[in-house]
């Protein structure tokens, strides 16, 4: 890149280089302007009436396609009798014990609920920060009658100086009749309403 190789170019416009304002009136054909590709329309020209390609979730056409794909698949599920009430889990009948004392141990729950039948599984979740019980437990029985007896006998009973509430962990639809859930917020009769969604 020596300076000697570079030569100066005199750039004086000629008549061919200048654009005429009255060129549109000339009969000379002009070359068509190249069309620019748009990143928004996926490379299609804006003048074409092709549908826009959109990415992300929440578009109606994609939701319909997804729904039809999912509807055609066979998913595993437990057979139900179609009635309301308690629902069996895959392995057994699970009851939810709420109002458990924060210093309760698994042995306390085994002693209290073991007299109704063999306990297959017991989950007593702890708070990671404090190390105390979160206040609820899940107890699984093999037979429906064992779980039902535990619910009817222990609901409202006292365990470690605290009243516990016992109910089914899973139910098919809203509970009615003998299996109706008790309102845990009996002090409040009116609940605040959430604001309407804006679409």
C-alpha positions as CSV (number, residue, x, y, z in Angstrom):
1,X,0.0,0.0,0.0
2,X,2.4,2.5,-1.1
3,X,1.3,6.1,-1.6
4,X,2.6,6.1,-5.1
5,X,0.0,3.5,-6.2
6,X,-2.9,5.7,-5.1
7,X,-4.0,8.2,-7.8
8,X,-6.3,11.1,-7.4
9,X,-9.7,10.8,-9.0
10,X,-11.3,13.9,-10.4
11,X,-15.0,13.5,-9.6
12,X,-16.8,15.9,-11.9
13,X,-20.5,15.0,-12.5
14,X,-21.5,14.4,-16.0
15,X,-24.9,14.7,-17.6
16,X,-25.6,10.9,-17.3
17,X,-24.8,11.0,-13.5
18,X,-27.4,13.7,-12.6
19,X,-31.0,12.8,-12.0
20,X,-33.6,14.8,-14.0
21,X,-36.7,15.9,-12.2
22,X,-38.7,15.3,-15.4
23,X,-37.3,11.7,-15.8
24,X,-40.7,10.3,-14.9
25,X,-42.1,11.8,-18.1
26,X,-39.4,10.1,-20.2
27,X,-40.4,7.0,-22.0
28,X,-37.1,5.4,-21.1
29,X,-37.6,2.3,-18.9
30,X,-36.0,2.5,-15.5
31,X,-34.7,-0.5,-13.6
32,X,-37.1,-1.6,-10.8
33,X,-36.1,-0.8,-7.3
34,X,-34.9,-3.9,-5.3
35,X,-37.3,-4.9,-2.6
36,X,-35.9,-5.0,0.9
37,X,-36.5,-8.0,3.2
38,X,-38.2,-7.2,6.4
39,X,-37.2,-8.8,9.6
40,X,-40.7,-8.4,11.0
41,X,-42.6,-10.2,8.3
42,X,-40.0,-13.0,8.0
43,X,-38.4,-11.8,4.8
44,X,-41.6,-11.3,2.9
45,X,-42.3,-8.0,1.2
46,X,-44.6,-5.6,3.1
47,X,-46.7,-5.2,0.0
48,X,-47.6,-8.9,-0.1
49,X,-50.7,-10.0,1.9
50,X,-48.9,-13.1,3.4
51,X,-49.7,-13.7,7.1
52,X,-47.3,-12.4,9.6
53,X,-45.1,-15.0,11.4
54,X,-45.1,-14.5,15.1
55,X,-43.0,-16.1,17.8
56,X,-43.8,-16.7,21.4
57,X,-46.8,-18.0,23.3
58,X,-50.3,-16.8,23.4
59,X,-51.3,-16.7,19.7
60,X,-54.7,-18.1,18.9
61,X,-53.7,-20.2,15.9
62,X,-50.9,-21.9,17.7
63,X,-53.1,-22.6,20.7
64,X,-55.6,-24.4,18.5
65,X,-52.9,-26.5,16.9
66,X,-51.5,-27.4,20.4
67,X,-55.0,-28.3,21.7
68,X,-55.6,-30.6,18.7
69,X,-52.2,-32.3,19.2
70,X,-52.8,-32.8,22.9
71,X,-56.4,-34.1,22.4
72,X,-55.2,-36.8,20.1
73,X,-52.8,-38.3,22.6
74,X,-53.8,-40.9,25.1
75,X,-52.7,-40.0,28.6
76,X,-52.6,-42.3,31.6
77,X,-55.3,-41.6,34.2
78,X,-57.1,-43.4,36.9
79,X,-60.6,-44.6,36.3
80,X,-63.3,-42.8,38.2
81,X,-66.8,-43.7,38.9
82,X,-67.9,-40.2,37.9
83,X,-69.2,-39.2,41.3
84,X,-68.1,-36.5,43.6
85,X,-66.1,-37.1,46.7
86,X,-62.6,-38.4,47.6
87,X,-60.2,-39.4,44.8
88,X,-57.7,-42.2,45.1
89,X,-54.1,-41.5,44.3
90,X,-52.0,-44.0,42.3
91,X,-50.8,-45.8,45.3
92,X,-53.4,-45.4,48.0
93,X,-55.8,-43.0,49.8
94,X,-54.1,-39.9,51.0
95,X,-55.4,-37.6,53.8
96,X,-54.3,-34.1,54.6
97,X,-53.7,-33.2,58.3
98,X,-53.6,-29.5,58.9
99,X,-52.9,-27.5,62.1
100,X,-50.0,-29.8,63.1
101,X,-47.9,-28.4,65.9
102,X,-44.6,-27.0,64.8
103,X,-42.6,-29.3,67.1
104,X,-44.5,-32.5,66.2
105,X,-42.5,-35.6,65.1
106,X,-43.3,-38.4,62.7
107,X,-43.7,-40.7,65.6
108,X,-46.4,-38.5,67.1
109,X,-48.4,-38.8,63.9
110,X,-47.7,-42.5,63.6
111,X,-49.0,-43.1,67.1
112,X,-52.1,-41.0,66.6
113,X,-53.1,-42.3,63.1
114,X,-51.6,-45.8,63.2
115,X,-54.6,-47.2,65.1
116,X,-56.8,-46.8,62.0
117,X,-54.7,-49.0,59.8
118,X,-51.3,-49.5,58.3
119,X,-49.7,-46.2,57.2
120,X,-48.0,-46.7,53.8
121,X,-46.4,-43.3,53.7
122,X,-46.2,-40.2,55.9
123,X,-44.9,-36.8,54.8
124,X,-44.2,-34.2,57.4
125,X,-42.7,-31.2,55.6
126,X,-40.2,-29.0,57.5
127,X,-39.5,-25.3,57.0
128,X,-35.9,-25.1,55.7
129,X,-35.2,-21.8,57.4
130,X,-36.5,-22.6,60.9
131,X,-36.4,-26.5,60.9
132,X,-39.9,-26.7,62.3
133,X,-42.9,-28.4,60.8
134,X,-44.8,-26.3,58.3
135,X,-48.1,-27.2,59.9
136,X,-49.4,-29.9,57.7
137,X,-48.8,-33.6,57.0
138,X,-49.8,-36.1,54.3
139,X,-50.7,-39.6,55.4
140,X,-51.4,-42.5,53.0
141,X,-53.5,-45.5,53.7
142,X,-53.9,-48.6,51.5
143,X,-57.7,-49.0,52.1
144,X,-60.5,-46.5,51.8
145,X,-62.1,-47.5,55.0
146,X,-58.9,-46.9,57.0
147,X,-58.6,-43.4,55.7
148,X,-62.3,-42.6,56.1
149,X,-62.1,-43.8,59.8
150,X,-59.1,-41.7,60.4
151,X,-60.8,-38.6,59.0
152,X,-64.0,-39.0,60.9
153,X,-62.3,-39.8,64.2
154,X,-59.3,-37.4,64.1
155,X,-61.0,-34.3,62.5
156,X,-61.2,-31.7,65.2
157,X,-59.1,-33.8,67.7
158,X,-56.2,-32.4,69.7
159,X,-52.6,-33.4,69.0
160,X,-49.9,-31.9,71.1
161,X,-52.2,-29.2,72.5
162,X,-53.3,-28.1,69.1
163,X,-56.5,-28.8,67.3
164,X,-56.0,-30.6,63.9
165,X,-58.2,-30.7,60.9
166,X,-58.2,-33.9,58.8
167,X,-59.7,-34.2,55.3
168,X,-59.1,-35.9,51.9
169,X,-56.0,-34.7,50.1
170,X,-57.6,-35.3,46.7
171,X,-61.2,-35.0,45.7
172,X,-63.1,-35.3,42.5
173,X,-64.9,-32.1,42.0
174,X,-66.3,-30.0,44.9
175,X,-67.0,-31.9,48.0
176,X,-70.6,-32.4,49.0
177,X,-72.4,-34.4,51.7
178,X,-70.3,-36.4,54.1
179,X,-67.1,-35.4,52.4
180,X,-67.7,-31.7,52.4
181,X,-64.7,-29.6,53.2
182,X,-64.8,-27.3,56.2
183,X,-64.1,-23.6,55.6
184,X,-60.7,-23.0,57.2
185,X,-61.5,-19.3,57.4
186,X,-64.6,-19.5,59.5
187,X,-64.1,-16.0,61.0
188,X,-64.5,-14.3,57.6
189,X,-67.7,-14.5,55.7
190,X,-66.9,-12.2,52.8
191,X,-63.8,-12.6,50.7
192,X,-62.3,-9.8,48.8
193,X,-62.7,-10.0,45.0
194,X,-59.9,-10.0,42.6
195,X,-59.9,-7.4,39.9
196,X,-61.2,-8.3,36.5
197,X,-58.6,-9.4,34.0
198,X,-57.7,-7.1,31.1
199,X,-57.2,-8.8,27.8
